Amino acid sequence: MCAHRAGWTRVGGEARCDRCGTRRFTDYGALRPPGMPVAVTPSPESGRAADRAAARWVAARQAARLLPRGPGCAHLPVRR
């Protein structure tokens, strides 16, 4: 396990540990294409479909949360 204390050799936008050879890149910026990002607007139909799918997911999660579970449930047999 190298703690990179041997020093760094810096060449062409990267630094290398003199002991283990680990590389660190030093001259980079955020990778983003030029210009403003394009906003994607879904069609009304796909927006409604997404809303219905989300509502079904929330309803299923809520129903699962409300179901009784555990040994104290009246409809489940208790193992002893």
PDB file of N, CA, C and O in Angstrom:
ATOM      1  N   MET A   1       0.857  -1.180   0.000  1.00  0.00           N
ATOM      2  CA  MET A   1       0.000   0.000   0.000  1.00  0.00           C
ATOM      3  C   MET A   1       0.895   1.233   0.000  1.00  0.00           C
ATOM      4  O   MET A   1       1.697   1.424   0.915  1.00  0.00           O
ATOM      5  N   CYS A   2       0.762   2.052  -1.007  1.00  0.00           N
ATOM      6  CA  CYS A   2       1.622   3.227  -1.146  1.00  0.00           C
ATOM      7  C   CYS A   2       0.896   4.462  -0.613  1.00  0.00           C
ATOM      8  O   CYS A   2      -0.271   4.686  -0.934  1.00  0.00           O
ATOM      9  N   ALA A   3       1.573   5.246   0.184  1.00  0.00           N
ATOM     10  CA  ALA A   3       1.004   6.503   0.690  1.00  0.00           C
ATOM     11  C   ALA A   3       1.403   7.685  -0.191  1.00  0.00           C
ATOM     12  O   ALA A   3       1.096   8.831   0.137  1.00  0.00           O
ATOM     13  N   HIS A   4       2.092   7.415  -1.319  1.00  0.00           N
ATOM     14  CA  HIS A   4       2.498   8.426  -2.306  1.00  0.00           C
ATOM     15  C   HIS A   4       3.386   9.509  -1.693  1.00  0.00           C
ATOM     16  O   HIS A   4       3.260  10.682  -2.043  1.00  0.00           O
ATOM     17  N   ARG A   5       4.275   9.128  -0.787  1.00  0.00           N
ATOM     18  CA  ARG A   5       5.155  10.105  -0.141  1.00  0.00           C
ATOM     19  C   ARG A   5       6.496  10.263  -0.855  1.00  0.00           C
ATOM     20  O   ARG A   5       7.299  11.126  -0.500  1.00  0.00           O
ATOM     21  N   ALA A   6       6.730   9.427  -1.862  1.00  0.00           N
ATOM     22  CA  ALA A   6       8.017   9.472  -2.572  1.00  0.00           C
ATOM     23  C   ALA A   6       8.108  10.680  -3.496  1.00  0.00           C
ATOM     24  O   ALA A   6       9.195  11.030  -3.958  1.00  0.00           O
ATOM     25  N   GLY A   7       6.994  11.306  -3.762  1.00  0.00           N
ATOM     26  CA  GLY A   7       6.985  12.468  -4.647  1.00  0.00           C
ATOM     27  C   GLY A   7       6.220  12.185  -5.924  1.00  0.00           C
ATOM     28  O   GLY A   7       5.880  11.039  -6.219  1.00  0.00           O
ATOM     29  N   TRP A   8       5.955  13.230  -6.670  1.00  0.00           N
ATOM     30  CA  TRP A   8       5.170  13.137  -7.894  1.00  0.00           C
ATOM     31  C   TRP A   8       5.952  13.734  -9.050  1.00  0.00           C
ATOM     32  O   TRP A   8       6.578  14.785  -8.910  1.00  0.00           O
ATOM     33  N   THR A   9       5.915  13.069 -10.179  1.00  0.00           N
ATOM     34  CA  THR A   9       6.496  13.596 -11.409  1.00  0.00           C
ATOM     35  C   THR A   9       5.341  14.114 -12.254  1.00  0.00           C
ATOM     36  O   THR A   9       4.424  13.369 -12.600  1.00  0.00           O
ATOM     37  N   ARG A  10       5.401  15.407 -12.583  1.00  0.00           N
ATOM     38  CA  ARG A  10       4.307  16.030 -13.321  1.00  0.00           C
ATOM     39  C   ARG A  10       4.725  16.280 -14.763  1.00  0.00           C
ATOM     40  O   ARG A  10       5.720  16.952 -15.034  1.00  0.00           O
ATOM     41  N   VAL A  11       3.935  15.720 -15.688  1.00  0.00           N
ATOM     42  CA  VAL A  11       4.199  15.900 -17.119  1.00  0.00           C
ATOM     43  C   VAL A  11       2.873  15.898 -17.861  1.00  0.00           C
ATOM     44  O   VAL A  11       2.053  15.000 -17.674  1.00  0.00           O
ATOM     45  N   GLY A  12       2.660  16.902 -18.703  1.00  0.00           N
ATOM     46  CA  GLY A  12       1.526  16.917 -19.629  1.00  0.00           C
ATOM     47  C   GLY A  12       0.160  16.685 -19.031  1.00  0.00           C
ATOM     48  O   GLY A  12      -0.618  15.890 -19.558  1.00  0.00           O
ATOM     49  N   GLY A  13      -0.147  17.358 -17.946  1.00  0.00           N
ATOM     50  CA  GLY A  13      -1.492  17.246 -17.378  1.00  0.00           C
ATOM     51  C   GLY A  13      -1.709  16.053 -16.475  1.00  0.00           C
ATOM     52  O   GLY A  13      -2.840  15.803 -16.059  1.00  0.00           O
ATOM     53  N   GLU A  14      -0.678  15.320 -16.161  1.00  0.00           N
ATOM     54  CA  GLU A  14      -0.835  14.211 -15.224  1.00  0.00           C
ATOM     55  C   GLU A  14       0.348  14.177 -14.273  1.00  0.00           C
ATOM     56  O   GLU A  14       1.450  14.621 -14.598  1.00  0.00           O
ATOM     57  N   ALA A  15       0.093  13.644 -13.099  1.00  0.00           N
ATOM     58  CA  ALA A  15       1.144  13.464 -12.097  1.00  0.00           C
ATOM     59  C   ALA A  15       1.216  11.975 -11.793  1.00  0.00           C
ATOM     60  O   ALA A  15       0.187  11.313 -11.658  1.00  0.00           O
ATOM     61  N   ARG A  16       2.435  11.448 -11.685  1.00  0.00           N
ATOM     62  CA  ARG A  16       2.642  10.034 -11.360  1.00  0.00           C
ATOM     63  C   ARG A  16       3.422   9.914 -10.068  1.00  0.00           C
ATOM     64  O   ARG A  16       4.400  10.629  -9.847  1.00  0.00           O
ATOM     65  N   CYS A  17       2.981   9.004  -9.217  1.00  0.00           N
ATOM     66  CA  CYS A  17       3.714   8.721  -7.985  1.00  0.00           C
ATOM     67  C   CYS A  17       5.042   8.070  -8.375  1.00  0.00           C
ATOM     68  O   CYS A  17       5.072   7.132  -9.172  1.00  0.00           O
ATOM     69  N   ASP A  18       6.139   8.578  -7.806  1.00  0.00           N
ATOM     70  CA  ASP A  18       7.461   8.058  -8.144  1.00  0.00           C
ATOM     71  C   ASP A  18       7.685   6.643  -7.618  1.00  0.00           C
ATOM     72  O   ASP A  18       8.578   5.945  -8.098  1.00  0.00           O
ATOM     73  N   ARG A  19       6.897   6.211  -6.646  1.00  0.00           N
ATOM     74  CA  ARG A  19       7.094   4.878  -6.073  1.00  0.00           C
ATOM     75  C   ARG A  19       6.207   3.829  -6.738  1.00  0.00           C
ATOM     76  O   ARG A  19       6.707   2.795  -7.182  1.00  0.00           O
ATOM     77  N   CYS A  20       4.881   4.080  -6.816  1.00  0.00           N
ATOM     78  CA  CYS A  20       3.971   3.032  -7.290  1.00  0.00           C
ATOM     79  C   CYS A  20       3.423   3.289  -8.699  1.00  0.00           C
ATOM     80  O   CYS A  20       2.867   2.381  -9.318  1.00  0.00           O
ATOM     81  N   GLY A  21       3.573   4.514  -9.210  1.00  0.00           N
ATOM     82  CA  GLY A  21       3.112   4.801 -10.564  1.00  0.00           C
ATOM     83  C   GLY A  21       1.668   5.243 -10.681  1.00  0.00           C
ATOM     84  O   GLY A  21       1.166   5.407 -11.793  1.00  0.00           O
ATOM     85  N   THR A  22       0.986   5.441  -9.565  1.00  0.00           N
ATOM     86  CA  THR A  22      -0.392   5.922  -9.613  1.00  0.00           C
ATOM     87  C   THR A  22      -0.445   7.237 -10.372  1.00  0.00           C
ATOM     88  O   THR A  22       0.390   8.118 -10.173  1.00  0.00           O
ATOM     89  N   ARG A  23      -1.454   7.359 -11.258  1.00  0.00           N
ATOM     90  CA  ARG A  23      -1.597   8.581 -12.048  1.00  0.00           C
ATOM     91  C   ARG A  23      -2.742   9.433 -11.509  1.00  0.00           C
ATOM     92  O   ARG A  23      -3.800   8.916 -11.149  1.00  0.00           O
ATOM     93  N   ARG A  24      -2.523  10.710 -11.459  1.00  0.00           N
ATOM     94  CA  ARG A  24      -3.565  11.684 -11.131  1.00  0.00           C
ATOM     95  C   ARG A  24      -3.588  12.696 -12.259  1.00  0.00           C
ATOM     96  O   ARG A  24      -2.554  13.246 -12.638  1.00  0.00           O
ATOM     97  N   PHE A  25      -4.763  12.933 -12.785  1.00  0.00           N
ATOM     98  CA  PHE A  25      -4.902  13.892 -13.871  1.00  0.00           C
ATOM     99  C   PHE A  25      -5.139  15.272 -13.277  1.00  0.00           C
ATOM    100  O   PHE A  25      -5.989  15.448 -12.404  1.00  0.00           O
ATOM    101  N   THR A  26      -4.371  16.257 -13.763  1.00  0.00           N
ATOM    102  CA  THR A  26      -4.377  17.567 -13.121  1.00  0.00           C
ATOM    103  C   THR A  26      -4.977  18.674 -13.970  1.00  0.00           C
ATOM    104  O   THR A  26      -5.409  19.690 -13.427  1.00  0.00           O
ATOM    105  N   ASP A  27      -5.016  18.510 -15.281  1.00  0.00           N
ATOM    106  CA  ASP A  27      -5.484  19.591 -16.154  1.00  0.00           C
ATOM    107  C   ASP A  27      -6.756  19.196 -16.902  1.00  0.00           C
ATOM    108  O   ASP A  27      -6.735  19.018 -18.120  1.00  0.00           O
ATOM    109  N   TYR A  28      -7.826  19.064 -16.194  1.00  0.00           N
ATOM    110  CA  TYR A  28      -9.076  18.757 -16.879  1.00  0.00           C
ATOM    111  C   TYR A  28     -10.190  19.588 -16.264  1.00  0.00           C
ATOM    112  O   TYR A  28     -10.114  20.005 -15.108  1.00  0.00           O
ATOM    113  N   GLY A  29     -11.206  19.816 -17.048  1.00  0.00           N
ATOM    114  CA  GLY A  29     -12.377  20.553 -16.582  1.00  0.00           C
ATOM    115  C   GLY A  29     -13.599  19.672 -16.714  1.00  0.00           C
ATOM    116  O   GLY A  29     -13.493  18.492 -17.046  1.00  0.00           O
ATOM    117  N   ALA A  30     -14.737  20.236 -16.459  1.00  0.00           N
ATOM    118  CA  ALA A  30     -15.981  19.490 -16.601  1.00  0.00           C
ATOM    119  C   ALA A  30     -16.164  19.099 -18.065  1.00  0.00           C
ATOM    120  O   ALA A  30     -15.934  19.909 -18.963  1.00  0.00           O
ATOM    121  N   LEU A  31     -16.567  17.886 -18.294  1.00  0.00           N
ATOM    122  CA  LEU A  31     -16.779  17.420 -19.662  1.00  0.00           C
ATOM    123  C   LEU A  31     -18.216  17.735 -20.065  1.00  0.00           C
ATOM    124  O   LEU A  31     -19.148  17.028 -19.682  1.00  0.00           O
ATOM    125  N   ARG A  32     -18.378  18.774 -20.821  1.00  0.00           N
ATOM    126  CA  ARG A  32     -19.702  19.180 -21.263  1.00  0.00           C
ATOM    127  C   ARG A  32     -19.580  19.743 -22.665  1.00  0.00           C
ATOM    128  O   ARG A  32     -18.686  20.543 -22.941  1.00  0.00           O
ATOM    129  N   PRO A  33     -20.469  19.332 -23.546  1.00  0.00           N
ATOM    130  CA  PRO A  33     -20.399  19.865 -24.900  1.00  0.00           C
ATOM    131  C   PRO A  33     -20.684  21.371 -24.895  1.00  0.00           C
ATOM    132  O   PRO A  33     -21.320  21.879 -23.971  1.00  0.00           O
ATOM    133  N   PRO A  34     -20.219  22.076 -25.916  1.00  0.00           N
ATOM    134  CA  PRO A  34     -20.455  23.517 -25.957  1.00  0.00           C
ATOM    135  C   PRO A  34     -21.943  23.825 -26.151  1.00  0.00           C
ATOM    136  O   PRO A  34     -22.691  23.011 -26.693  1.00  0.00           O
ATOM    137  N   GLY A  35     -22.346  24.982 -25.711  1.00  0.00           N
ATOM    138  CA  GLY A  35     -23.736  25.401 -25.877  1.00  0.00           C
ATOM    139  C   GLY A  35     -24.601  25.020 -24.692  1.00  0.00           C
ATOM    140  O   GLY A  35     -24.160  24.333 -23.771  1.00  0.00           O
ATOM    141  N   MET A  36     -25.823  25.474 -24.735  1.00  0.00           N
ATOM    142  CA  MET A  36     -26.772  25.189 -23.662  1.00  0.00           C
ATOM    143  C   MET A  36     -27.390  23.801 -23.847  1.00  0.00           C
ATOM    144  O   MET A  36     -27.555  23.350 -24.981  1.00  0.00           O
ATOM    145  N   PRO A  37     -27.728  23.128 -22.769  1.00  0.00           N
ATOM    146  CA  PRO A  37     -28.379  21.824 -22.901  1.00  0.00           C
ATOM    147  C   PRO A  37     -29.784  21.982 -23.473  1.00  0.00           C
ATOM    148  O   PRO A  37     -30.449  22.997 -23.263  1.00  0.00           O
ATOM    149  N   VAL A  38     -30.214  20.966 -24.191  1.00  0.00           N
ATOM    150  CA  VAL A  38     -31.538  20.983 -24.806  1.00  0.00           C
ATOM    151  C   VAL A  38     -32.532  20.390 -23.822  1.00  0.00           C
ATOM    152  O   VAL A  38     -32.319  19.299 -23.293  1.00  0.00           O
ATOM    153  N   ALA A  39     -33.622  21.116 -23.577  1.00  0.00           N
ATOM    154  CA  ALA A  39     -34.665  20.616 -22.682  1.00  0.00           C
ATOM    155  C   ALA A  39     -35.522  19.599 -23.427  1.00  0.00           C
ATOM    156  O   ALA A  39     -35.956  19.847 -24.552  1.00  0.00           O
ATOM    157  N   VAL A  40     -35.759  18.459 -22.796  1.00  0.00           N
ATOM    158  CA  VAL A  40     -36.603  17.426 -23.396  1.00  0.00           C
ATOM    159  C   VAL A  40     -37.979  17.532 -22.763  1.00  0.00           C
ATOM    160  O   VAL A  40     -38.128  17.403 -21.548  1.00  0.00           O
ATOM    161  N   THR A  41     -38.979  17.767 -23.594  1.00  0.00           N
ATOM    162  CA  THR A  41     -40.354  17.886 -23.111  1.00  0.00           C
ATOM    163  C   THR A  41     -41.143  16.677 -23.588  1.00  0.00           C
ATOM    164  O   THR A  41     -41.295  16.483 -24.794  1.00  0.00           O
ATOM    165  N   PRO A  42     -41.651  15.857 -22.667  1.00  0.00           N
ATOM    166  CA  PRO A  42     -42.411  14.682 -23.103  1.00  0.00           C
ATOM    167  C   PRO A  42     -43.752  15.096 -23.695  1.00  0.00           C
ATOM    168  O   PRO A  42     -44.270  16.174 -23.404  1.00  0.00           O
ATOM    169  N   SER A  43     -44.296  14.228 -24.523  1.00  0.00           N
ATOM    170  CA  SER A  43     -45.628  14.485 -25.075  1.00  0.00           C
ATOM    171  C   SER A  43     -46.647  14.385 -23.954  1.00  0.00           C
ATOM    172  O   SER A  43     -46.382  13.749 -22.933  1.00  0.00           O
ATOM    173  N   PRO A  44     -47.818  15.008 -24.129  1.00  0.00           N
ATOM    174  CA  PRO A  44     -48.844  14.904 -23.076  1.00  0.00           C
ATOM    175  C   PRO A  44     -49.219  13.451 -22.767  1.00  0.00           C
ATOM    176  O   PRO A  44     -49.473  13.108 -21.612  1.00  0.00           O
ATOM    177  N   GLU A  45     -49.253  12.600 -23.795  1.00  0.00           N
ATOM    178  CA  GLU A  45     -49.619  11.193 -23.566  1.00  0.00           C
ATOM    179  C   GLU A  45     -48.584  10.484 -22.708  1.00  0.00           C
ATOM    180  O   GLU A  45     -48.939   9.759 -21.779  1.00  0.00           O
ATOM    181  N   SER A  46     -47.311  10.685 -23.011  1.00  0.00           N
ATOM    182  CA  SER A  46     -46.292   9.995 -22.222  1.00  0.00           C
ATOM    183  C   SER A  46     -46.203  10.585 -20.812  1.00  0.00           C
ATOM    184  O   SER A  46     -45.876   9.871 -19.864  1.00  0.00           O
ATOM    185  N   GLY A  47     -46.490  11.871 -20.668  1.00  0.00           N
ATOM    186  CA  GLY A  47     -46.534  12.474 -19.336  1.00  0.00           C
ATOM    187  C   GLY A  47     -47.638  11.871 -18.486  1.00  0.00           C
ATOM    188  O   GLY A  47     -47.437  11.575 -17.308  1.00  0.00           O
ATOM    189  N   ARG A  48     -48.819  11.690 -19.098  1.00  0.00           N
ATOM    190  CA  ARG A  48     -49.937  11.073 -18.355  1.00  0.00           C
ATOM    191  C   ARG A  48     -49.624   9.618 -18.024  1.00  0.00           C
ATOM    192  O   ARG A  48     -49.946   9.147 -16.933  1.00  0.00           O
ATOM    193  N   ALA A  49     -48.999   8.906 -18.956  1.00  0.00           N
ATOM    194  CA  ALA A  49     -48.633   7.507 -18.692  1.00  0.00           C
ATOM    195  C   ALA A  49     -47.637   7.423 -17.539  1.00  0.00           C
ATOM    196  O   ALA A  49     -47.735   6.531 -16.696  1.00  0.00           O
ATOM    197  N   ALA A  50     -46.693   8.337 -17.500  1.00  0.00           N
ATOM    198  CA  ALA A  50     -45.723   8.351 -16.401  1.00  0.00           C
ATOM    199  C   ALA A  50     -46.413   8.660 -15.081  1.00  0.00           C
ATOM    200  O   ALA A  50     -46.082   8.068 -14.053  1.00  0.00           O
ATOM    201  N   ASP A  51     -47.372   9.586 -15.101  1.00  0.00           N
ATOM    202  CA  ASP A  51     -48.121   9.903 -13.882  1.00  0.00           C
ATOM    203  C   ASP A  51     -48.902   8.689 -13.393  1.00  0.00           C
ATOM    204  O   ASP A  51     -48.935   8.415 -12.193  1.00  0.00           O
ATOM    205  N   ARG A  52     -49.530   7.961 -14.313  1.00  0.00           N
ATOM    206  CA  ARG A  52     -50.289   6.763 -13.917  1.00  0.00           C
ATOM    207  C   ARG A  52     -49.353   5.689 -13.363  1.00  0.00           C
ATOM    208  O   ARG A  52     -49.673   5.038 -12.368  1.00  0.00           O
ATOM    209  N   ALA A  53     -48.214   5.507 -13.995  1.00  0.00           N
ATOM    210  CA  ALA A  53     -47.252   4.504 -13.508  1.00  0.00           C
ATOM    211  C   ALA A  53     -46.746   4.875 -12.114  1.00  0.00           C
ATOM    212  O   ALA A  53     -46.605   4.009 -11.251  1.00  0.00           O
ATOM    213  N   ALA A  54     -46.479   6.142 -11.900  1.00  0.00           N
ATOM    214  CA  ALA A  54     -46.014   6.592 -10.582  1.00  0.00           C
ATOM    215  C   ALA A  54     -47.113   6.394  -9.535  1.00  0.00           C
ATOM    216  O   ALA A  54     -46.831   5.979  -8.411  1.00  0.00           O
ATOM    217  N   ALA A  55     -48.362   6.690  -9.903  1.00  0.00           N
ATOM    218  CA  ALA A  55     -49.478   6.512  -8.964  1.00  0.00           C
ATOM    219  C   ALA A  55     -49.653   5.038  -8.611  1.00  0.00           C
ATOM    220  O   ALA A  55     -49.915   4.707  -7.455  1.00  0.00           O
ATOM    221  N   ARG A  56     -49.509   4.140  -9.606  1.00  0.00           N
ATOM    222  CA  ARG A  56     -49.601   2.696  -9.321  1.00  0.00           C
ATOM    223  C   ARG A  56     -48.485   2.261  -8.384  1.00  0.00           C
ATOM    224  O   ARG A  56     -48.713   1.466  -7.472  1.00  0.00           O
ATOM    225  N   TRP A  57     -47.280   2.775  -8.604  1.00  0.00           N
ATOM    226  CA  TRP A  57     -46.150   2.410  -7.753  1.00  0.00           C
ATOM    227  C   TRP A  57     -46.387   2.871  -6.320  1.00  0.00           C
ATOM    228  O   TRP A  57     -46.163   2.111  -5.378  1.00  0.00           O
ATOM    229  N   VAL A  58     -46.841   4.116  -6.149  1.00  0.00           N
ATOM    230  CA  VAL A  58     -47.098   4.653  -4.809  1.00  0.00           C
ATOM    231  C   VAL A  58     -48.199   3.858  -4.128  1.00  0.00           C
ATOM    232  O   VAL A  58     -48.084   3.536  -2.945  1.00  0.00           O
ATOM    233  N   ALA A  59     -49.269   3.533  -4.856  1.00  0.00           N
ATOM    234  CA  ALA A  59     -50.375   2.768  -4.277  1.00  0.00           C
ATOM    235  C   ALA A  59     -49.906   1.384  -3.840  1.00  0.00           C
ATOM    236  O   ALA A  59     -50.293   0.913  -2.770  1.00  0.00           O
ATOM    237  N   ALA A  60     -49.086   0.730  -4.646  1.00  0.00           N
ATOM    238  CA  ALA A  60     -48.587  -0.595  -4.289  1.00  0.00           C
ATOM    239  C   ALA A  60     -47.702  -0.524  -3.052  1.00  0.00           C
ATOM    240  O   ALA A  60     -47.796  -1.380  -2.172  1.00  0.00           O
ATOM    241  N   ARG A  61     -46.842   0.492  -2.976  1.00  0.00           N
ATOM    242  CA  ARG A  61     -45.985   0.649  -1.804  1.00  0.00           C
ATOM    243  C   ARG A  61     -46.815   0.923  -0.553  1.00  0.00           C
ATOM    244  O   ARG A  61     -46.525   0.394   0.520  1.00  0.00           O
ATOM    245  N   GLN A  62     -47.845   1.751  -0.696  1.00  0.00           N
ATOM    246  CA  GLN A  62     -48.699   2.061   0.451  1.00  0.00           C
ATOM    247  C   GLN A  62     -49.448   0.816   0.901  1.00  0.00           C
ATOM    248  O   GLN A  62     -49.555   0.553   2.099  1.00  0.00           O
ATOM    249  N   ALA A  63     -49.968   0.045  -0.055  1.00  0.00           N
ATOM    250  CA  ALA A  63     -50.701  -1.173   0.292  1.00  0.00           C
ATOM    251  C   ALA A  63     -49.779  -2.170   0.992  1.00  0.00           C
ATOM    252  O   ALA A  63     -50.175  -2.799   1.973  1.00  0.00           O
ATOM    253  N   ALA A  64     -48.563  -2.315   0.496  1.00  0.00           N
ATOM    254  CA  ALA A  64     -47.615  -3.247   1.123  1.00  0.00           C
ATOM    255  C   ALA A  64     -47.271  -2.798   2.534  1.00  0.00           C
ATOM    256  O   ALA A  64     -47.073  -3.624   3.425  1.00  0.00           O
ATOM    257  N   ARG A  65     -47.202  -1.506   2.731  1.00  0.00           N
ATOM    258  CA  ARG A  65     -46.870  -0.987   4.058  1.00  0.00           C
ATOM    259  C   ARG A  65     -48.003  -1.221   5.045  1.00  0.00           C
ATOM    260  O   ARG A  65     -47.759  -1.411   6.237  1.00  0.00           O
ATOM    261  N   LEU A  66     -49.246  -1.209   4.558  1.00  0.00           N
ATOM    262  CA  LEU A  66     -50.396  -1.356   5.444  1.00  0.00           C
ATOM    263  C   LEU A  66     -50.766  -2.805   5.732  1.00  0.00           C
ATOM    264  O   LEU A  66     -51.553  -3.075   6.639  1.00  0.00           O
ATOM    265  N   LEU A  67     -50.199  -3.747   4.963  1.00  0.00           N
ATOM    266  CA  LEU A  67     -50.523  -5.148   5.203  1.00  0.00           C
ATOM    267  C   LEU A  67     -49.986  -5.583   6.556  1.00  0.00           C
ATOM    268  O   LEU A  67     -48.859  -5.246   6.919  1.00  0.00           O
ATOM    269  N   PRO A  68     -50.782  -6.322   7.295  1.00  0.00           N
ATOM    270  CA  PRO A  68     -50.285  -6.819   8.579  1.00  0.00           C
ATOM    271  C   PRO A  68     -49.211  -7.869   8.351  1.00  0.00           C
ATOM    272  O   PRO A  68     -49.289  -8.645   7.398  1.00  0.00           O
ATOM    273  N   ARG A  69     -48.204  -7.897   9.224  1.00  0.00           N
ATOM    274  CA  ARG A  69     -47.160  -8.897   9.141  1.00  0.00           C
ATOM    275  C   ARG A  69     -46.669  -9.233  10.548  1.00  0.00           C
ATOM    276  O   ARG A  69     -46.908  -8.514  11.518  1.00  0.00           O
ATOM    277  N   GLY A  70     -45.991 -10.331  10.599  1.00  0.00           N
ATOM    278  CA  GLY A  70     -45.427 -10.730  11.869  1.00  0.00           C
ATOM    279  C   GLY A  70     -46.272 -11.762  12.588  1.00  0.00           C
ATOM    280  O   GLY A  70     -47.365 -12.091  12.126  1.00  0.00           O
ATOM    281  N   PRO A  71     -45.791 -12.279  13.706  1.00  0.00           N
ATOM    282  CA  PRO A  71     -46.493 -13.358  14.414  1.00  0.00           C
ATOM    283  C   PRO A  71     -47.802 -12.910  15.046  1.00  0.00           C
ATOM    284  O   PRO A  71     -48.628 -13.759  15.382  1.00  0.00           O
ATOM    285  N   GLY A  72     -48.024 -11.625  15.220  1.00  0.00           N
ATOM    286  CA  GLY A  72     -49.263 -11.171  15.829  1.00  0.00           C
ATOM    287  C   GLY A  72     -50.407 -10.986  14.852  1.00  0.00           C
ATOM    288  O   GLY A  72     -51.491 -10.569  15.262  1.00  0.00           O
ATOM    289  N   CYS A  73     -50.211 -11.279  13.586  1.00  0.00           N
ATOM    290  CA  CYS A  73     -51.254 -11.083  12.578  1.00  0.00           C
ATOM    291  C   CYS A  73     -52.333 -12.149  12.734  1.00  0.00           C
ATOM    292  O   CYS A  73     -52.019 -13.328  12.903  1.00  0.00           O
ATOM    293  N   ALA A  74     -53.577 -11.753  12.681  1.00  0.00           N
ATOM    294  CA  ALA A  74     -54.687 -12.671  12.906  1.00  0.00           C
ATOM    295  C   ALA A  74     -54.803 -13.705  11.787  1.00  0.00           C
ATOM    296  O   ALA A  74     -55.193 -14.843  12.050  1.00  0.00           O
ATOM    297  N   HIS A  75     -54.478 -13.342  10.554  1.00  0.00           N
ATOM    298  CA  HIS A  75     -54.683 -14.267   9.442  1.00  0.00           C
ATOM    299  C   HIS A  75     -53.464 -15.145   9.151  1.00  0.00           C
ATOM    300  O   HIS A  75     -53.514 -15.987   8.255  1.00  0.00           O
ATOM    301  N   LEU A  76     -52.379 -14.962   9.889  1.00  0.00           N
ATOM    302  CA  LEU A  76     -51.202 -15.780   9.670  1.00  0.00           C
ATOM    303  C   LEU A  76     -51.024 -16.788  10.801  1.00  0.00           C
ATOM    304  O   LEU A  76     -51.190 -16.435  11.969  1.00  0.00           O
ATOM    305  N   PRO A  77     -50.687 -18.041  10.473  1.00  0.00           N
ATOM    306  CA  PRO A  77     -50.455 -19.001  11.553  1.00  0.00           C
ATOM    307  C   PRO A  77     -49.189 -18.644  12.318  1.00  0.00           C
ATOM    308  O   PRO A  77     -48.225 -18.138  11.744  1.00  0.00           O
ATOM    309  N   VAL A  78     -49.202 -18.906  13.586  1.00  0.00           N
ATOM    310  CA  VAL A  78     -48.054 -18.621  14.438  1.00  0.00           C
ATOM    311  C   VAL A  78     -47.226 -19.890  14.571  1.00  0.00           C
ATOM    312  O   VAL A  78     -47.754 -20.927  14.972  1.00  0.00           O
ATOM    313  N   ARG A  79     -45.931 -19.829  14.239  1.00  0.00           N
ATOM    314  CA  ARG A  79     -45.043 -20.974  14.396  1.00  0.00           C
ATOM    315  C   ARG A  79     -44.469 -20.976  15.802  1.00  0.00           C
ATOM    316  O   ARG A  79     -44.033 -19.944  16.312  1.00  0.00           O
ATOM    317  N   ARG A  80     -44.475 -22.127  16.409  1.00  0.00           N
ATOM    318  CA  ARG A  80     -43.888 -22.262  17.749  1.00  0.00           C
ATOM    319  C   ARG A  80     -42.935 -23.385  17.796  1.00  0.00           C
ATOM    320  O   ARG A  80     -42.343 -23.649  18.843  1.00  0.00           O
TER     321      ARG A  80
END
